[in-house]
Amino acid sequence: MTGDRQQYAITGNPSDVSRMNQNGHHTRCSRGQPSEGRHPFGTGICPRIRPRIRFCIPQHIRFCIRPRIRRRLPLPFLIPALLTLLVLVLPFGFGTGWTGTAAHATASPDSGLDSGSVSGSGSGSVLDSATGSVSGTVSDSGGWAHQPERLWSFEFRGEPLQQVLETVARVTENDMIYDPVMIEDVVIFRRIREQPMPRLLSDILADTPFDYIMLSSGTLVIVRKVTDEPAFGSFTGQVSDSRTGKPLQGATILLADATGGTATNSNGVFRLNRMISGSHRIIISYVGYHPVETVVEIRPDEMVRTEVALEPRPFTFTPMVVEAQHPDLAGIDNRASVQSLSNWDVAGGLRDPIRSLGLFAGLQYGLPLQDIHLQGGRQGEHRIRLDGIPVYNPYHFGHFYSSFSPLAISDVRLHKAGYGADEGSMLSGIIDFEHDIPSPGSRGITVLGDPVNANIRADISYPRHPVSESSRKYSREDAPPSRTGSTSDASGTPGASSTSVTPGTSGSPGGSYPTLSATASFRSNFWDVYQEPNLQRTLENWGYVDQILAENLLQGTGTIHSEYESLKQVTDLRYLDLHTAIRFEPNRFHTISASVWHGQNRIRMSALNRRYEGEMQNNYLYTRDDYRWRNVIGQVRWDASPGPRTTITTRAGFSSGRMDHDYHMFTRSTADIGFDFDTFLSPETMIRAMSSAAPVEPRHDGFNRIDHGLLSSGLQYHFSPRLRLESGLELNLVSSQVDFSAFFFLPTSSDETTFFGTAYSNMHYHPGRNWKITAGSRFTRLDSQARLFVEPRLSVQYDRVNSGIGYWSARLSGGVYRQFIHQYDITNVGPTSLVPSFTVWSHASADEPPKAYHLSGSWLLQPSSLTTLRLEAYYKWEPTRYISSPRSLATDIGFDRSSAGAFSESTRLRSSGFSARLHQLLPDPRLKLMLGYDYSRAEYRMSQFGRTVPVPWNEPHRIQARGIIDVYGPFSVIANWKSVYGRAWGFRQAYYDYLWVKGTRTIGGQFDFGTPENDRLPAFHQLDLSLRYRPSLGSLRVDVHLDLINVLNRRNVIDWSLKPAGMTATQPPQTATASGGVA
């Protein structure tokens, strides 16, 4: 039979009970073994009716009646029924065994009373952090209802309130009723010595939102306090790396009872405001670090400050990269922890912050001469920033590697499809790099060298020991017990615990101030001293003469009269970059930081070629390809927390980029230069002679300049632990200039200056422990257009901890995205060009800004601490976007040559894709594996073909595998495998963008440049290995590595070119190489 659940309330005298016809929640009766009777309760009013006993009169108390009771009971029958129920369950309270979490309790004689003992083992999930058990000591000689003079002693160390009440009821032999749902997630830390039962229970409930009443039968009823207005306090502090002391931006601070959370700012500082006074369990976590749980006592109208030092995870896997979906619950990790010297290891070649990004889902990078492409977008659709300042042309040697020193960069943050409104406006996403500023107390010099370049870094800070000796630190073994009742770290690794929490006093943070930290890094190559043979051969292979392009430029036709042979190539490769960064902290909650970066590089190749067939007139071909890039950025930032709810960030910065490209090309005969090359001149002498005699024409001159000044300010305000609002204002002044001479293209010159302002707002809301909602929008106005461009964005994330398949997290996001500064990739037409394209930046203020719609989803699964699976999918529709226009550059179609329309055109693009990453750790042997797959599809309309075609940069199928194995001690092996399938646009880009446009549409009747989607390249496969040796030499850190690139010696195809011999497609070979380095 079934019965209705009914609700009752006590009014006036506790024995005078009246019934209310509402349904209630289940509660539990405790005396000895928990009874099956369940009683729902509400809140009550708690006057003191006698000394030492707090007697609460509830407004309504709900009881569950047995199923057979279907009709209303008269009030006189209620109390007997309750007493009968208690008598039925009373015998189960006797005995020596229990199932609570109190693992050991003893009773000792007191005042000559009889002694007894109660003991048992706990079955709950909350255990002592050091021993895995809790204990309580009891002095007892009877029940309170019969002998109120008895005194009791208990000690509770992090036990849930439910288990505490069961223990007290069991040991003192008192009947107790409470709602287990109501008291869930409340933890008790209390030491009680020789207190009578009334004071004992009052002490236990003192720092909780509960009180108790005693019925006339002597049964204790736990109810909520409603006598006073809620009292609130605040909790604030800083989260840092335990080894370096560096503040951790974006660390998650979560209330274990699901009432909210927050994240640290750029200085690692966080604030939780309007926290109800009492004990709160706090979970502090950061990807790549062991999470920590601690219990904080919040007192009314006071602020509790603390310092939390998180311990990095013990082994290296990939660079420290933070993505948009980072779980808000402790114990979940979506990036690996690395040490500074090994941040950018990618098994082979050069250590480089940007090249390492190719390991991550949705990032397409790693093939020679290839740009970064983010989830199907072209290079110009994402922005690379350093310390929040945009960097234009952040590469050395074309696109071979970045212009950032690996010693200068710490973390990288990826903002892919569906990123938030506070990050910026770009069609595809943003990649943020941060300078690695040392923590106070860090000093030293780091040197890194390999056959290509040398790096040096110096750190200095003041004071040497910023943490005062009086600051008390305790490790996780000493900290309050975790929610899971285990001393394991979040990944489940037992014993991995050196995370520390430094509690400060209420009103005084720990540590010594002010502090000052500074770093400087310098990197340069030494090509004049030593030319690395493998790199030299690569340059020579890429600089061979393309016969088709040479004849077209010289003769105006694609017909090849004879072939050129290479006589000599002289290459000059120079680059350097300088990083400086400083941070000053006058106190814990104010920080001033500044940084400056300067990078410049130049690559120049002079080549001498000779005809060996056909006419001997103009039998020598001289080419010189010269590139110069220069970048400068600087920024000053101020972070402040003026109040317990507010964080302010203000930044002023400047970025400047320059690009110069000169291409000389002319022919000479022996009669013209007055001597015979074959008789007595060396190739070097010949090149110098022809270079000095180089005429003004024909040559190509390309110049691009962009200067960007910005001022921004942002505000974060915490309304509650659940709700945080962000807003900000950005002011931008951009000036750009583009200038092309008339050799490859028609003369083009554009010079523009634009001012635009952007305001944004963002809301972060936690409706519950598992949910996180972020909603916001950007509002931008250009000075040249009387319009307001709105970019609404939304993301929803759900985290599930205890499921049948383990932890999983799902995220869905999307929105509208604009772009106000545009990048154009101009195809390099030179027949001996080293770089396939060069980049120019512009901002056509009179045109409609490009627009994109994003929809993305991701799912993270962690079935165990050794396995992590991440799935991502995206769809992007760009109804308005701009690309470089070969037709506008090469043909006169009536465009104004002083506007951006002289080198650009509008188009539409659709892209979609899917990515999967599996990370697996095998403890024995110590092997870390990563398997990845990326699928990408992107198409746009090109005016030169008059139809929609696949984009040239797309890699439809990309497979990656990475393994790290610790062979023994300091010796390890790193292996990388990558395969790419389905690449189209197989010929040099100039064949499609120049020859086709100029009228040379087929060669030999069998090669058609009008169908790039049909020109499919063979699959690309490459295996790289790195052998590393890192011995321990006291304070000296040594890292020796040997890199083997393309160890299978595969002839991977970058692109095709044509030569006269049978009109067969050829390409420069790619061979196995080796390099090494010492750090």
N, C-alpha and C positions, 0 to 999 in steps of 0.2 A: 504494500500500500504506500501511497505517497501522501504528503501533507504540505500545507502551506507554511512558509516561514513567516512569522509574525514578529513585530517589534513592540517592545515594552519600554516604559520609562518610569523612573522613580521620581516622585515629587514630594517635597517636604521631607518627612522622616524617611530614612532609607528603607524602613520596613513597609512603608506605604507605597505599593507599586501599582501603577496603572498601565494599561496596555495601549500601544499605538499601532494603527493598522498600516505599517510600512514594512517593507522587506529590509533585512539587514545583512551584515557581513558576519562571517563565522569568527568566533573567538575560541580560545582554548582555556580549559580549567587545568590548573597545575596543583597537584599534591601527590607526592610519590610519582608513580607513572602518570603521564598525561592521560586524561580521560577522553572519552569519545564525545562528551557533551561540549557543544560549541555555543558561544554567547556573543552576539553582536553588541557593540557599545558605541556611544557617541561621546560628545564632549560634556563637560560639567562645570559647575561653579564650586570653588574650593575654599570655604571659610575654615578657620581654625576653631574647633569646638572644645578642645582641651589641650593642655600643654603637651608637647612632644608627639602629638598625633595630628597629622594633617588629614582632615576628614572632608572628602569631596562629595558634593551633592550634584550628580549629573543632571543635565537638562533632559536627556533621554538615554535610556539604556535598552539595548536590544538583546533579546534572548531567543534562542532557537528551541522550539518546542518539538517534542518527538513526533514522528510522522503520524501517529494515530490520533493526535489531538487536532481536530479540524475546526472546532468551533471555539468561540471566545470563552475563556475561563473566568469565573468570578475572581475578583481580586484576592479574597482570602485563600483561594487555592494555590495562588502563585508561589508564595513562600514555602509552604510544605512541599510542593513539587520540586522546588530548587533544592531544599534540604535533602529530600529523598535522593535526588540525583547525586549530590555530593557524597552522601553515605554510600551509595553504590560504588563510587570510584575511590572512596577513601582507602579500602584495603590495598589497592594497588600502590599506594604511596609507601608501604613498609617494605623493608628488605634492604639489601646492600648493593644491588645493581641498578644502574641507570643508563640512559642513552644520550645524555647531554654532552656538551663539549668540555665540561669540567673533568679533567682526567684524573685528578686526585684531590680528595678532600678528607681531612681528619678532624675528629672532635676530641678536645682535651678537657680534663676536669676543670671546673671553675667553681670556687667557693664551696668546695666540699660536695658538689653535686656529682651524681653518677655520671660517668663518662661513657661515651659510645663512639663508634667510628662509622663512616660512610665512605666507600671507595668504589671506583669503577673506571672504565676507559671510555674516552669520548668518541663519538661517531660523527660529530659535526665537521664542518669544513673550515672553520676558523681556528688556526693553531698558533701557538706561540712562535714568533719569528726566529727564535734561536734554537729551540729544542723540538718544535713541532707539537707542543702540548701546553696546556694551561694548568694552573694549580690554584687551589683555594685552601686556606686554613680556617677551621671552624672551631670556636669554643661554644659549647652547647650543652644544655641539660634538659631540654623539654620544649614544648610548644608555647608560643607566645600567648595564645588565647587562654591558656590555663595557668601559665607561670610567667607573667610579663616581666619579672625581675631578671630573667636570664639574659646573659650577655653573649654576644656573638662576634666573631672575628672572621673576616673574609679578605681575600686579595684577588682582584680580577684584573687581568692584563689583556685587554683587547678582546674580551668575549662579547658576542652578540647579546643584546638585552634579553632576548627570548631565552637563551641558555642560562643567563644569570638568574632570571626569575625562576626557571625550573629548578636550578640548583638551590636557591634560597628556600623555595617551597618544600623541596625534598628534604633538605637538611633540618630546617626548623619545624617541619611537619605542620605547615600552615597551608590552608586552601587559598588558591589564587586564580583569578579569572582575568584574561587579557585577550586582545585581538592580535594574533601573530602578524597579520598584514599591517596593522597600524604601527607596530614597533619594529618592523623590518629595517635592516641596515643601520640600526643604532648600536653603537659599540660602547662598552663600559671599561674605563680605566679607573679603578678605585681601590684604595686600601682602607679597610675598616677594622678598628681595634676595639673590642669589648664594648659594643653598643647594643642597647636593647632593640627589640624588633622595630618599634616605630621609627627610631632614629636610623636604624640600619636601612630600612626601605627608603626613607627620605634622602639619605646620603646617596644611595644608588641612583635615584631618579633626579638628583639635584640639577645636573647639567643636561637634562633631557626635557623635551616638551611634554612630559607626562607627570601625573600625580596618581594618588591612589585614594580609594575610599574603603571603609570597612562596613560590610553589611551586619545586621543584627546577629546573624549566624556566626560572625567572626571571619567570613570569607573576604579576602582582599580583592578589590577590583581596580585594575589599572585603567586610568582614563587620561584624556588630554587636559592640559592646563588651559584655563581660559580666564584666569583671574587678572592677568596683567596684559598690557599691550605687548606685542612682540618686540624684543630687544635685538638690535642688529649691530654687527661689527664688520670689519674689513680684513682681508687677508691679501698681502702683497709680498713680492720678493723677486728674486732673480734666479734664472736657470742657466747653468754654465757647464762647460766640459770639465770633468774632474781632473783631467791630465794637463790641459793647456790653460784652463780658466777662461776660455773664450765664451762670451755669452751666446746662447743658442736661440736664434730667432725662429719663431713658429712652433716652439714646444707647446704641447697640449697640457692644460691643467683642468682636470675633470673632477667634479664632485661625484663620489661613488654612489650617492643616493639619487642620482639622475636629476638633480635640481639645477644643473647648468655647468658651465665651464667657460674657459677662455683660452687664449694663446698668448705667448710672449711676443713683445715687439722686437725691433731690431737690436735693442740692448739686452735682450733676454729678460726683460722686466714684465711682470704680469700683475693684475689686480682683480680680486673678486670682492664685489661690494654688496652691501645689504645682505650679509650672511646672518642667519638667525644664530643668536648666541648659543653656545654649547659645543659639543664635540662633532667634528666633521672629518670623515676620511677623504683624503685628497689623493688622486692618482696623477702623477706627473710623468709624462712620456715624451719621447722625441725619437723620430725614426733614426735607426742606426745606433741607439743607446739602450741600455737596460732601463726599463721604467722603475719608478719607485712609488710606494704608497706610504703615506704618513697620516697621522691623526693630528688635527689642529684644534686647539681650544680657542674658541671665539668668545670674547667677553663683550658685554654691551658697550657701545660707543668707543671702542678701542680698535686700533689697527695692529694686527700681528704681522711682523715682517720676518722673512726667512730667506736663506740662501740654499739652493739645491744644486748639488754637483752630480751630474749624471755620468755614469761610466760607459765609455764606448764599448761596443761589442768586440770580441777578441780577434776576429779574423777579417782579412780584406777580401772583397769580392769585386766590387765595381766602384767607380767614383761616387762621392757623396752628392747625390742628385735628389732633390725633393720635387715630387710631382703634385698635381692638384689634389688627387685623392689620397690623402694621408689619414688613416683611421684615427678617430677621436678616442678610441678605447685603448688602454694600456695593453701591452703584450703583443701588439701587431707591428710588423716592421716591413716597410716597402723600399728600403734602400740599405746598402751595406755600409759599415763603418770602415774608415780607412785612416791610415796614418799619413802625415803630411808628405813624406818622401815618396809614398806610393799611390798618391791620389790619381795619377793619370797614366797608369800602366795599361797598355793595350796590346801587349805581346807583339813587339816588333816595331822597329823604326823609332820615331821621335815621340818622346813624352809630350803630350799636348792636351790641354783642357778641352778644346773643341772636338778634336778627333775622337776622344773617348766617348762622346755623346752618341756615336753610332751604335752603341750597345743597347740603347734604350728603345722602347716601343714607340713607333711612329716617327722616329728620327732616321732619315735616310742620309748617310754620310759614310765615307770610308773608301770609295773607289777613287783612283787617281784623277785629279783635275775636276773633282766634283764639288758642287756647293752643298750646303746643308739644306735639306728640304724637310719641312715639318708637316706631316700628315697630308701629303699630296700637294702642298703649296710650293710655289717657287721661292727662291731665296729671298726675294724682296718682300715677301708677305709676312715675314717674322722679323723681329728686332732683337739684336744682341745688345745687352746693356751691361755696363760695368759700374757697380755701385749706384745703380739707378739712372745712369747717364747713357744715352744711346751712343753706340760706336759704329761709325761708318767705315766700311772696308776693313774689318778686323782680321786680316790675313797677311801672312808673309808668303813670298814666292807664289803669287796668284792665290790659289785655293789649296795649296799643298799642306799648310798647317797654320795655326793661328798666331797672332801677334801678342799673345799673353804668355808670360813666363809661367811654367808649371809651378814654380816656387812661390808665386805671388797670389795664386787663386786658392780659395778655400771651397766653399759650397757653390753649387749651381742649382738654380730653381727653374723648372720647366713649367710653362703655362701653355698648355695645348688647347685644342678645341673645347669651347665652353668655359674659358677662364673668366675670372671675376671682373667686375666693373672697376675695381681699384687698381688693376694692373696696367691698363693702358688701352690703346686703340691700334690694333694690327689685325690683318685679315686672317692670319694663321695662328699666331701665338707670339710668345716672348721667351727669350732665354736670358736669365739673369745670372751674372757672375758677381762674386763678392771678393774684395780683397781680404787676405788672411792677415788680420792685425793681431799681433801677439797679445797674450794676456799679461796683466801686471805681474812682474816677477820673472818674465821670460827674457833671456838675453842669449845671444849666440850668433854664429855665422854658419851658413850652409852653402856648400859648393856642389854643383852638379855639372858633370861634363860628359860628352859623348863625341864621336868623330865629326859631328856637324856643328855643334855650338857649345858654349859654356854659360853657366848660370851661377850667380852668386847672390846671396841674400843675407842681410844683417838685421837683427832685431835688438831693440833696446827698450827698456821700460823703467818706470819709477813709481813707487818704491820697489825694491827687490823682493820684499815679502809683504804683499798687500794685506794679507789676512792676519788680523791681530792674534796674538797668542792666547788671548782669553776667549776667542771664538770656539765654541764647543762643537765638535763634529762627531757624528756617530754613523756607523755604517748600517747597512740594511739588516745586519744580524742584530743590531741593537735597536733598530727602529720598531715602531709598533707593527703588529702582524699584518700581513697582506690579506686582501679579501679572499684570496684563494686558499689561504692557510698553508702556504708553502714558502720555503726560502729560496726556491728556484727563481731564476730570472724569467722575463716574459716569454722567452723562447722555450722555456722548459728545461734549461740546462742547470742541473743542480750545482749549487756552490758558486755560481757566477755572480758574486755579490761584492762589489766595492763601491756601489753608489752611496753617496753620503748626503745628508741634509744638515745644514747648519742653521739652527733656529736662532733668530735674533730676538731681542727683547721688544716688548711692546713700546714702540716709539723710538727705537734706536737700532739701525741696521748694523750688522757686523761688518768687520773689515776696516781698512784704513783709507782715507781720502785726503786730498785728491790723488788720482792716479793718471799716469801718462804712458802711453804705449805707441811705438813707432816702428815702422819697417821700411826697408828699401830693397828692391830687387832689380838686378840688371842682367840682361841676356844679350849675347852677340855671337855671330858666327866668326869664323877665322878663315874665310875662303882664300884670302891672299896668302895665308901661310900654308894651308893644307886643303886640298880639294878631295873630298871623299870620293873614291873611285865609283861606287855604285850610283851616287847622285850625279856625278859627272856623266856617266854613260846614259842615265835617264834623260838628262838635258839634251845630250847629243841626239838621242833617238827622237825626242819630241821636236827638235829643231830641223829635221830634214826638210827638203824642198818638196812642196806639193806641186806637181807638174801642171795640173789642171788650173789651179788658181794663178800660178805664175804666168802662164800663157794668156789667161784672160785679162789679167791686169796689164800686161805688157803689150799684147797684141789686140785686145778687145775681142778675143775669140777663145773658145774652149778647145780648139784643135791643137794638138801637141805636135810640134815639128821635130823635136828631139828631146832627149832626157838630159838632165843635169846630174853631174856627179859632185858629191861634197868633197872639197879639198881641205877645208879647215874651219873649225868653229872655235871662237873664243868667248867664254862665258864669264860674266862678272856677277856674283851673287853676294849681296850685302844686306844685313838687317840688324836691327837692335831694338830693344824696348826697355824702358825704365819705368818702374812702379815705385811710388812712394805713398804711404798712408799713415795717418796718425789718429789717435783717439784720446780724448781728454775727458775724464770724469771728475768733476768737482765734488760730486756726491753720488749716491746710489741711483738717483732718479733724474739726473741731468747728464747728458753726454753731448760732446761736440766732436765730430769726426770730419776729416778732410782727406782727400786723395787726389793724386795727379798721375796721369799715365801718358807717356809719349812713346809712340811706335813709328818707326820708319823702315822702309825696305826698298831695295832696288834690285832689279834683275835685268841684265842686258846681255844679249847674244849677238855677236857679229859673225856672219857666215860668208864664206867664199865658195862659190860653185862654178863649175865649168861644163860647157857643152862638149860632148865627145862624139856627136854625130851631127850630120847636116851642115848648115852654113857655119862658117867660122867667124862671120861678122858678129860683133857683140857676143863673143864667146865666153865672157866672164859675167857672172851674176853675183852682185854684192847685196846683202840684206843686213839690216841692223834693227833689232827689236828691243825697245828700251821702255821699261815700266818703272814708275816711281810712285810710291804711296807714302803718305804721312798723316798721322792722326795725333791729336792732342785732346785730352779731356781733363777737366778739373771739377771738383765739387766740394761743397761745404755743407754739412748736415748738422742740425741741432734736434735732439730728442729730449723731451721733458715730460714729466708727469706732475702737473701742478696740483692735482687733487686725487683723491682715492678712486675716482671714476674716469679720469680723463688722461689721455696720452696725446701729445702734440708732436708732430714731426714737420720740420721745415727744411727745405733744401734749395740751394742755388747752385747751378752748374752750367758748364759750357762744353760743347763738343765741336771739334773742327776736323774735317777730312779733306784731303787733297789727293788727286790722282792725275798724273801726267803720263801720256803714252805717245811715243814717237816711233814711227816706222819708216825707215829709209829703204829704198829698193831701186836699183838701176843696173844697167849692163854696160860693159866696156869691152873693147877689143884690145889686142896687143898693140895695135897702131895708136890707139887713143892714149894709152898710158905710157907709151914710149919705151917699153921693155917687154921681154918675153918671160913670162912666169916660169916656163919649163927650163929655162937656161940657168938662172943663178939666184932667183929670189926664193926665200922661204915663205911658207904660207903666212906666218906671223907678220913678216915684212910687207907682204902683199896686202894684207888686211889693213895694216896701219896706213899704207900709202893710199888705198882706196877710201879709207875712212876720212882721212884728212882732205881728200879731194871730193868729198861727197857734196853734190849740188843741193841747192835748196829744193828743187823739184826733181822727180816726184817723191813726195813724202806725205805721211799721214800724221797729223798732230791732233791729239785728243786731250782735253782738259776738263776736269770737273772739280768744283769746290762746293762745299756745303758747310755752313756755320749755323750752329743751333744753340741758342741761349734759352735757359728755362729757369723758372722759379715756381716752386710748388710748396704747398702746405697741406697737411692732413690732420684730422682730428678723429680720435676714437673715444667713444663714450659708452660706459657700461651701465646700462639701466638696471641689470640684474645679472646673476650668473648665467641665466638663460639667454639674455638678449644683449647684443653689442651692435652699436651703430658706428659706421665710418663715413666720413665725408671729407672732401678735399677740393682744392682749387689748383689748377696748373696753368701757367702762362708761358707761351712759347713764341719766340721770335726766330724765324728761319730765313736764311738767305742762301740761295744756290745759284750756280753758274755752270753752264754746259757750253762747250765750244769744240766743234769738229772742223777740220780743214777738208779741202776738196781733193781727196785721192781715192780713198775707199768709198766715201759717201759724199753727198752734196754738202756744201758749207752750211753749218748749223750753229746758231748762237742763241742762248737763252739765259736771261738774268732776271731773277725774281726774288722778292722779299715779301714774306707773309707773317702776319701776327694772328694767332688764334688762342683762345682761352677755353679751358675745359673745367667743368665742375662735375663731381661724381658723388654718389651716395651708395652705401652698401649696408645691408642688414644681415647679421648672423644670428640665427635663432635656433635654439635647441628645445624643441617641444617635448622631448623625452630623452632618456639615456641613449637610445639607439638612433635618434633622428637628428639631422643637421640640415637646416635650410639657409641658403644664402641667396639674397635677392638684391639687385641694385641696378643702377643705370648711369650712363655718362651723357653729359650735355655739352656739346662743342659748338662754338660759333667762330666762323672765319671773318676777318675784317673785310674781306672782299665780297662776301655774300651775306645778304640779309636773311639768313636762315639759321635755325637751330637744329643741329643734327643729334638725334636721340638714339642711344644704344642700350636698350633694356636687356638684362641678363638674369638667369635664374639657375640654381643648382640645388639638387636634393640628394642627400646621402643617407644611407641606412647601414648601420653596423649591427651584426648579429654575433654575439660571443659564443654562446653555448648552443650549438646546433648539432644535428646528427652528423654533419660532414666537417665539423670544426668551425673555426672563425671564418666569417665572410663579410664582405663589405661591398655595397652596390652604390653607384653614383650615376645620376642622370643630369645633364646640364645642357644649356643652349642659350642662344641670344642673338643679338644683332651686333655686328662689328664693322667699324669704319677704319679707314687709313688715310692720313692727311699728308704724309711724306712718302714719296714713291721711289722705288728703285727700278732701274732699267738695266738689263743685261744686253750690251751691244756686242754682237758677234764680231770676232777678230778675223778679218779677211786675209791677213798677211800669209803668204805661202810658207813662211818659216816661223809662224807665231808660236810662242811657247805657251801662252795662256789662251784657251779657246774663246774667252769673252772677257770683257772688262765692264765694270759697273759704274753707272752714273746715278746720281740722286737729284731729284727735282721735286717740285710741289706746284702743280698747276692750280693756282688758287681760284681760277675762274671756272674750273670744271667741277662736275659732280664728283665728290669723293668716292672712292671705291667702297663697295658694300658687300657684306657676306652674312649669311645666316648659318649658324652652327647648331648641330644636334649631336651630342656625344654621350656615350655610356661606357662605364667600366665596371668590372667585377673582380674583386680580390678574394682569393680563397687561401686559407692557411689551415690545412687539415692537421698539421703538426708543426712543431718548432723547426723541423728540418725541411719542410716543403712549403713553397709559396707559388701560387699560380695567379697570374694577372691577365685578364682579357680586356681588350679595348676595341671599341668600334666608333666610327664617326661618319657624318655626312655633312658636306658643306656645299652650299649653293651661293655663287657669287654673280649676281645679275649685272654688277658694274665693277669692272676692274681694268687696269691699263697694263699693256705690255709694250715692249719695243717693237717698232714697225719697220721691217726691212724695206718695204715698198716706199715708205715715207723717207727713209734715209737714202735710198739709192736712186729713186726716180722723182722727177719734178711733177707732182700731182696737185700743185696749186696751194700747198701749205705755206703758211707764214713761217719762214725759216728762223724767226726769232721767238717762236713759241714752242711749247712742249709737243704740239702736234707735229712738229717737224721730225720727231723721232719716236713717237708713241701712237698707239691706237687703242680704242676701247673694245672690249670683248666680254664674253661670259664664260664661266667655268663651273663645272660640277666635279666634285671629287668625293670619294668614299673609300673606306678601308677598314681593315681588321688587323689586330695585333694580338699575339700571345707570347707570354714569357713564363718560363718555368725555372725556378731556382731550387736546387736540391743540394743538401749537405749530406755527405757520407762521412760520419765521424771516424771510421776505421776502414781504409786509410783516410787521412784528412784531405778529403776531396770535395771541392765545390764545383758544381755544374750549373750552367745556364744554357737553356735552349730557347730559341726565339724564332718566330715566324711573323712576317709582315706581308699583308696583301694590300695593294693600292691600285686605285683606278681613278684617273683624272683626264678630262677632255676639255678642250676649248676651241673656239672658232678662230681661224687665222685667215686674214683677208688675202694673203698671197696665194692660198689654195682655194678660197671661196667655200670652205666647208669646215665641219668640226673634225678635229684630229686628236689623237692622244698627245699629251704634253711631252716635250722632248726629255724631260728629266725623270720621268716616271720609271720606277722599278717594280713591276707588277708583283713579283714573288721574290722575297728575300728571306733566306734562312741563315741563322747564326748559331754557333755553339761556342761556348767558352768553358774552359776548365782550369782549375788551379789545384795543384796537388803539392802538399808539403812532403817532400821525399824524406828528409830527415833534418832535424835541427833547423839551421838557418838556410838550408837549400830548398828551393821550390822551383816548379816548372809551371809556366802559363802557356796555354794553347788557345788560339782563336781560329775558328773556321767560319767562312762566309761564302754563300752561294747566292747568285742573282740570276733570275730567269725572266725572259720575256721582254728584254729591252728592245725598243724600236729606235728609229732615227739613227740607223747604223753608220751613215757617212758623217764626215765632218760637218758641223753645223753650218759652216760657210757655204757648203754645196746647196743647202736648202734656202738659206737666207740671202745669198748673194748670186750664185750662178743661176738659180731658178728665176729670181727677180730680174736679172740682167738678160735673160733670154736663153741661156744654156740649160735646157731642161732635160736633155738626154745626152749620154756619152756612148758612142759606139753602137747605138741602137739597142743596147741591152740594159743600161743603167738609167732609170727614170727617177729624177729627184722630186717628182710631184706626188709621190705616194710614200711618205716617210713611215707610215704605219706598217708597210710591208717590208721595210728594211730591218729585219730582226737580227740582232747580234747573237752569237752563241752564248751559252751560259758562262758565267764568271764564277770560278772557284779559286779560293786561296786559303792556304794554311800557313799561319805564322806561329813561331815558338819563341819563348823567352826563358832563359835560364837565369835564375837570380840567386845570389849568395849574399846574405846579410849577417855577418858575424857580429858578436857582441864584444866590443872593445872598450868597456868602461863607459865613460861619458862620450866617447867618439862613436858616431853612428856611420857605418859604412854600408853601401849598397852597390854591389857589383852585378851587372847584368849583361848578358849576351843575347842579342835579338837576331833571329833568323826569319827573314821575310820571304814568303812564297817558297817554302822549303820543297814543295813538289815540282818547282821549276815549270809551272804551267805557262803557256803562252796565251794569257788572257787578253782579250780584245777590248781596247778602249773605244776606238772608232775606226772606220775604214777610210782609206784614200785610194786614188787610182794612179796607176803608172802606165807608161806606154807599153811595156813588155806584155803583150797579150791582153792588155786592159784588165789585169787581175787586181782584185782588191787587196790592199796590204795595210799593215798597221805596224807601229813600233812595237818591238818585242818587250815582254816583261819577264825578267829572269830572277832567279833566286839571288838574294843578297843577304849580307850579314853585317851587323854593327854591334857595338858594345858601348858601355858607359860606366862611370863610377860616380857615386854620390856620397 
